[in-house]
């Protein structure tokens, strides 16, 4: 009888410990800083302002990928991600000025997410 109580307590302790660790891992992974996205946006802006013949598709793609992992205010994240998508569309169409405007919007939104 004593062995059953000890085994039950050990099992309960083990389950609680695993649950706490799992929760900590999940919440830790969801807190992604926008720094990487901001860096890609700034590189894309630099390439666009040089008026290269090829659009800065690699940096825009990287910014778009990293923007999907950024957390914060959901409305701000959604608007910033939409601006990156619009900038990518405008860059592919050759409208450099509009693409730069969209990237500037996204940059402002992501900088507002960063803790000061």
Secondary structure as GFF3:
##gff-version 3
##sequence-region A 1 116
A	DSSP	alpha_helix	2	30	.	.	.	ID=ss1
A	DSSP	alpha_helix	35	49	.	.	.	ID=ss2
A	DSSP	alpha_helix	57	67	.	.	.	ID=ss3
A	DSSP	alpha_helix	74	93	.	.	.	ID=ss4
A	DSSP	alpha_helix	96	113	.	.	.	ID=ss5
###
